Amino acid sequence: MPETEDPVAALLAPQLPVRAAAARDLAVMGSPEHLDLLVARATDDPSPGVRLGCAAAAADILSRHRLGPAADAVPAAHRAALLLAVARADPSHNVGLFQVCGTLGTEAAINRILIGLRDPRSDVRAGAIVGVMRLAESAGAPENLESRLVPLLKGDRVRPETQAELAGVYANLGYWSALDGARRLAESAAKRVALVATEAVARLARPPGPDGLWVDLDVDAGEVRPDARPVALVATVGDRVYTVSLAEPGGVGVTTRPDRVRHLVLRRPGSKEPATEVLQLATRTLWAQDADEQVEFGDALVRAGAWSTIRAVDPVLPATASTFRLRGAAAFTAGANDEALVALKAATDMKKCPVDAWYYYGSALARGGQSDAARESLERYVARAPKKGSLLPQARAALGSLG
């Protein structure tokens, strides 16, 4: 819920808490028409906190206008004017303005961040590091950005403590070429530098593979959109990408994984949970599925009868009751009854077993000639299934045939 009735008017109010609330509102609901006011307040508001809030809000609006047609809402001339307004301010007056530079997406804005990394003032350098993160996390970041940023870990143009912090950022950005630079910093005599760099090395030295279960929120990495909702559930296995559309129920697609792949660590939009693994496929950003989404992914595949897809994504499925139900149902449909019985027995022995596992288990038992056990399993499904369960007619017919 918005904190102010009119955030534009509230941003000009004399009360500091009201102006701060207006900045928070515009961060979520603001549009390009609010950028000029926010950048102005980010440079001239008497409160340091409000200045920071306005800079962050402007960056959050820009984060929603970095990819595709949305980027056209902030034309090049407007971006240049915003950067000019930012450049007029001493960076120490509001280090949050580096976030604006990081989301503007222009060469001049990138250069201003790079200059900030070399500033003698520690607070300015810290602000520039945040700018680097906001710049580089987007799928719309320049493809040559890694080759420009990683060399900053070498030489003396950037201070060692800032280099170490950058190494940590690069690890979360999936810049694996930063490993050598991070290792050099980890050998530093300065304990703080060595500690931060060592943590970065731990991730950089073990890049994750491309396989996994993901959710597509239809937002860019770093995009601030608290109302983001899943539009698709995805599995990546080898060079294949399997997608279940949530907008078009029953739609299951298979594509080839693009050449441009990046692993990041980011907090999911709208979530207060810790940062999690993120997979970027070209301009598509995917977050790791949570437990409920893993179940939903399996349910969608079963509803669609996508048995070949289920078997293809089996290597990345976790060992849960829902997963064993998937394997068993797919094996049963493919005629591999012994395999189905093993998987479905495992599913029904576990807590939170999907109710339709009992149907498939009973069907597999019946096919294997175990009539009594089949009847018991099918009756359990009928008793537990929703009144409009899609498998109820088949279950009742099977029970009738068992006598």
C-alpha positions in Angstrom: 0.0 0.0 0.0 1.3 3.5 -0.8 2.4 5.6 2.2 1.3 8.9 0.6 -1.7 10.0 -1.4 0.3 12.1 -3.8 4.0 11.2 -3.7 5.0 14.1 -6.0 3.4 16.6 -3.7 4.7 14.7 -0.6 8.3 14.9 -2.0 8.1 18.7 -1.7 6.6 18.6 1.8 8.5 20.3 4.7 8.3 17.2 6.9 11.3 14.8 6.4 9.3 11.6 7.1 6.8 12.5 4.5 9.5 13.2 1.8 11.1 9.9 2.7 7.8 8.0 2.3 7.2 9.7 -1.0 10.6 8.5 -2.3 9.7 4.9 -1.2 6.4 5.1 -3.0 8.0 6.4 -6.2 10.6 3.6 -6.1 7.7 1.1 -6.5 5.1 3.0 -8.6 7.1 5.8 -10.2 7.5 6.2 -13.9 9.9 8.1 -16.2 8.0 11.3 -15.7 9.2 11.4 -12.1 12.9 11.0 -12.9 13.7 14.7 -13.2 12.1 15.5 -9.9 13.7 12.6 -8.1 17.2 13.4 -9.4 16.7 17.1 -8.4 15.7 16.1 -4.9 18.6 13.6 -4.8 20.9 16.6 -5.2 19.2 19.4 -3.3 17.1 17.9 -0.5 18.5 19.1 2.9 18.2 15.6 4.3 21.0 13.1 3.4 18.5 10.2 4.0 16.0 11.7 1.6 18.7 12.4 -1.0 19.7 8.7 -0.8 16.1 7.6 -1.1 15.4 9.8 -4.1 18.5 8.5 -5.9 17.5 4.9 -5.2 14.0 5.6 -6.4 15.2 7.1 -9.6 17.5 4.0 -10.1 14.5 1.7 -9.4 12.4 3.4 -12.0 15.3 3.2 -14.5 15.7 -0.5 -13.7 12.2 -1.0 -15.1 13.2 0.7 -18.4 16.4 -1.1 -19.5 15.2 -3.9 -21.8 13.0 -4.1 -24.9 10.3 -1.5 -25.6 10.3 -0.3 -22.0 13.7 1.3 -22.6 12.2 3.6 -25.2 10.2 5.4 -22.5 13.5 7.1 -21.4 15.1 8.3 -24.7 18.8 8.9 -25.1 18.4 12.7 -24.7 16.6 12.3 -21.4 19.2 9.9 -20.1 22.0 12.4 -21.1 20.1 15.2 -19.2 19.8 13.0 -16.1 23.5 12.2 -16.1 24.3 15.9 -16.5 22.2 16.7 -13.4 24.0 13.9 -11.5 27.4 15.1 -12.6 26.8 18.6 -11.2 26.8 17.2 -7.7 29.9 16.3 -5.7 29.6 12.5 -5.4 30.2 12.7 -1.7 27.0 14.8 -1.4 25.0 11.7 -2.4 26.8 8.5 -3.2 23.5 7.0 -4.1 23.7 8.8 -7.4 26.0 6.1 -8.6 22.9 3.9 -8.6 21.4 6.2 -11.1 24.6 6.0 -13.2 24.4 2.2 -13.0 20.9 2.1 -14.4 21.1 4.8 -17.1 22.9 2.4 -19.4 25.0 5.0 -21.2 28.8 5.0 -21.8 29.2 8.4 -20.1 27.4 7.0 -17.0 29.6 3.9 -17.0 32.7 6.1 -17.1 31.5 8.1 -14.1 31.2 4.9 -12.1 34.7 3.9 -13.1 36.0 7.3 -12.0 34.2 6.9 -8.6 36.0 3.6 -8.0 39.3 5.6 -8.0 38.1 8.4 -5.7 40.2 8.9 -2.5 37.1 9.0 -0.4 36.0 5.6 0.9 32.3 6.5 0.9 32.4 7.5 -2.7 34.2 4.3 -3.7 31.5 2.3 -1.8 28.8 4.1 -3.7 30.6 3.4 -7.0 30.7 -0.3 -6.1 26.9 -0.3 -5.7 26.8 1.4 -9.1 28.9 -1.4 -10.6 26.5 -4.0 -9.3 23.4 -2.2 -10.6 25.1 -1.7 -13.9 26.4 -5.2 -14.5 23.6 -7.3 -13.1 21.1 -6.4 -15.9 20.8 -8.6 -18.9 21.0 -5.4 -20.9 24.6 -4.6 -19.7 27.2 -4.2 -22.4 28.6 -7.6 -23.4 32.2 -6.3 -23.1 31.6 -5.0 -19.5 33.3 -8.0 -17.9 36.5 -7.4 -19.9 36.4 -3.8 -18.8 35.7 -4.4 -15.1 37.9 -7.4 -14.2 41.2 -5.7 -15.0 40.5 -3.2 -12.1 41.6 -6.0 -9.8 45.1 -5.5 -10.9 47.4 -2.5 -10.7 47.3 0.4 -8.3 44.6 2.6 -9.9 42.0 1.2 -7.5 42.8 0.7 -3.8 43.3 -2.9 -2.6 40.3 -2.8 -0.2 38.1 -1.6 -3.1 39.5 -4.3 -5.4 38.6 -6.9 -2.8 35.0 -5.6 -2.6 34.8 -5.6 -6.4 36.0 -9.2 -6.4 33.0 -10.1 -4.2 30.7 -8.3 -6.6 32.2 -10.1 -9.6 31.7 -13.4 -7.9 28.0 -12.6 -7.5 27.9 -11.4 -11.1 29.3 -14.7 -12.5 32.5 -13.0 -13.8 34.6 -16.1 -13.7 37.6 -14.4 -15.3 38.1 -12.5 -12.0 39.5 -15.6 -10.3 43.2 -14.9 -10.8 42.8 -11.3 -9.6 40.8 -12.5 -6.6 43.4 -15.1 -5.7 46.1 -12.4 -5.8 44.1 -10.3 -3.4 43.5 -13.3 -1.2 47.3 -13.4 -0.6 47.4 -9.8 0.6 49.0 -9.0 3.9 46.0 -6.8 4.8 43.6 -9.1 6.7 40.4 -7.4 5.6 41.5 -7.5 1.9 42.5 -11.1 2.2 39.3 -12.2 3.9 36.9 -10.5 1.5 38.9 -11.8 -1.5 39.0 -15.3 -0.1 35.2 -15.4 0.1 35.1 -14.3 -3.6 37.6 -17.0 -4.6 35.4 -19.7 -3.0 32.7 -19.0 -5.5 34.8 -18.1 -8.5 36.8 -21.3 -8.2 33.7 -23.4 -8.5 31.4 -22.1 -11.2 27.9 -23.7 -11.1 26.8 -25.8 -14.0 23.9 -24.8 -16.3 21.5 -27.4 -15.1 18.7 -26.6 -12.7 15.1 -25.7 -12.0 14.1 -22.1 -12.4 11.2 -19.6 -12.4 10.7 -16.8 -15.0 9.3 -13.7 -13.3 9.5 -11.7 -16.6 11.7 -9.1 -15.0 15.3 -8.1 -15.6 18.0 -8.9 -13.0 18.1 -5.9 -10.6 14.6 -4.7 -11.8 12.6 -3.4 -8.9 9.1 -4.8 -9.3 7.6 -6.0 -6.0 4.5 -7.3 -7.7 6.5 -9.7 -10.0 4.7 -13.0 -10.5 5.9 -16.2 -12.2 5.0 -16.4 -15.9 6.9 -19.7 -16.6 8.6 -22.6 -14.9 11.9 -23.7 -16.5 14.3 -26.6 -16.3 17.8 -26.5 -17.9 19.5 -29.8 -18.7 22.6 -29.7 -20.8 22.0 -27.6 -23.9 18.2 -27.8 -23.6 15.7 -25.4 -22.0 12.3 -26.8 -21.0 9.6 -24.2 -20.3 6.2 -24.6 -18.9 4.1 -21.5 -19.5 1.8 -20.4 -16.7 0.1 -17.9 -18.9 -1.0 -20.6 -21.3 -1.7 -23.7 -19.3 -0.6 -26.9 -21.0 2.1 -25.1 -23.0 5.4 -27.0 -22.7 8.2 -25.9 -24.9 11.8 -27.0 -25.6 14.5 -24.7 -27.0 18.3 -24.8 -27.3 20.2 -23.0 -24.6 21.7 -19.7 -25.9 25.4 -19.1 -26.1 25.2 -16.2 -23.6 24.7 -17.7 -20.2 25.5 -16.2 -16.8 25.1 -17.2 -13.2 24.4 -14.6 -10.6 23.5 -14.4 -7.0 20.6 -12.0 -6.4 17.7 -11.5 -4.1 14.4 -12.4 -5.8 12.2 -9.4 -6.6 9.7 -8.7 -3.8 11.3 -11.2 -1.5 12.9 -10.7 1.9 14.7 -14.0 1.7 18.5 -14.1 1.2 20.0 -13.9 -2.2 19.7 -17.0 -4.4 21.1 -18.4 -7.6 20.0 -16.8 -10.8 20.5 -17.9 -14.3 20.6 -15.4 -17.2 20.0 -16.8 -20.6 20.6 -14.0 -23.0 18.0 -11.4 -22.0 16.0 -13.8 -19.9 16.6 -13.9 -16.2 15.5 -16.9 -14.2 15.5 -17.4 -10.4 15.9 -20.7 -8.6 12.5 -22.4 -8.0 11.4 -22.7 -4.4 9.9 -25.9 -3.0 6.3 -25.0 -3.9 7.3 -24.1 -7.5 9.1 -27.4 -7.9 5.8 -29.1 -7.1 3.9 -26.8 -9.4 6.4 -27.5 -12.2 5.8 -31.2 -11.8 2.0 -30.9 -11.6 2.0 -28.8 -14.8 4.0 -31.4 -16.6 1.7 -34.2 -15.5 -1.4 -32.2 -16.5 0.1 -31.6 -19.9 1.0 -35.3 -20.2 4.6 -34.2 -21.0 6.1 -37.6 -20.2 9.1 -37.3 -22.5 9.9 -33.9 -20.9 9.6 -35.4 -17.4 12.2 -38.0 -18.3 14.4 -35.5 -19.9 14.5 -33.2 -16.8 14.9 -36.1 -14.3 18.6 -35.4 -13.7 17.8 -32.0 -12.1 14.8 -33.1 -10.0 15.3 -33.1 -6.2 14.6 -36.3 -4.2 11.1 -35.4 -3.0 7.7 -37.1 -3.0 6.6 -34.9 -5.9 9.7 -35.9 -7.9 9.2 -39.6 -7.3 5.6 -39.2 -8.4 6.8 -37.6 -11.6 9.3 -40.3 -12.4 6.8 -43.0 -11.6 4.0 -41.5 -13.6 6.3 -41.0 -16.6 7.7 -44.5 -16.3 4.2 -46.0 -16.0 3.0 -44.1 -19.1 6.1 -45.3 -21.0 5.4 -48.9 -20.1 8.4 -49.3 -17.8 6.3 -50.8 -15.0 9.1 -52.1 -12.7 10.7 -48.6 -12.8 7.3 -47.0 -12.1 6.6 -49.3 -9.1 10.0 -48.4 -7.5 9.5 -44.6 -7.9 5.8 -44.6 -6.9 6.5 -46.7 -3.8 9.1 -44.2 -2.8 6.6 -41.4 -3.3 3.8 -42.9 -1.3 6.2 -43.7 1.5 7.1 -40.1 2.0 5.3 -37.2 3.7 3.3 -34.7 1.6 2.8 -37.2 -1.2 0.8 -35.8 -4.1 -2.5 -37.5 -4.1 -2.3 -38.6 -7.7 0.7 -40.8 -6.8 -1.7 -43.2 -5.3 -3.6 -43.4 -8.6 -0.4 -44.1 -10.6 0.9 -46.6 -7.9 -2.4 -48.4 -7.9 -2.4 -48.6 -11.7 1.1 -49.9 -11.8 0.3 -52.5 -9.2 -2.7 -53.6 -11.2 -0.6 -53.9 -14.3 1.8 -56.0 -12.4 -1.0 -58.4 -11.3 -1.1 -57.2 -7.6 -4.8 -56.8 -7.4 -5.3 -56.4 -3.7 -2.5 -53.8 -3.3 -3.8 -52.0 -6.4 -7.3 -51.8 -5.0 -6.0 -50.4 -1.7 -4.0 -47.7 -3.5 -6.7 -46.7 -5.9 -9.3 -46.5 -3.1 -6.9 -44.3 -1.2 -6.7 -42.0 -4.2 -10.5 -41.9 -4.6 -10.9 -41.0 -0.9 -8.3 -38.2 -1.0 -8.7 -36.7 -4.5 -10.6 -33.4 -5.0 -14.2 -33.8 -6.1 -13.3 -32.8 -9.6 -10.0 -34.7 -9.7 -9.1 -35.4 -13.4 -8.2 -39.0 -12.7 -11.3 -40.0 -10.7 -13.1 -41.5 -13.7 -10.1 -43.7 -14.6 -9.6 -44.7 -10.9 -13.2 -45.7 -10.5 -13.2 -47.7 -13.8 -10.0 -49.4 -12.6 -11.6 -50.4 -9.3 -14.6 -51.7 -11.2 -12.4 -53.9 -13.3 -10.6 -55.3 -10.2 -13.9 -56.4 -8.8 
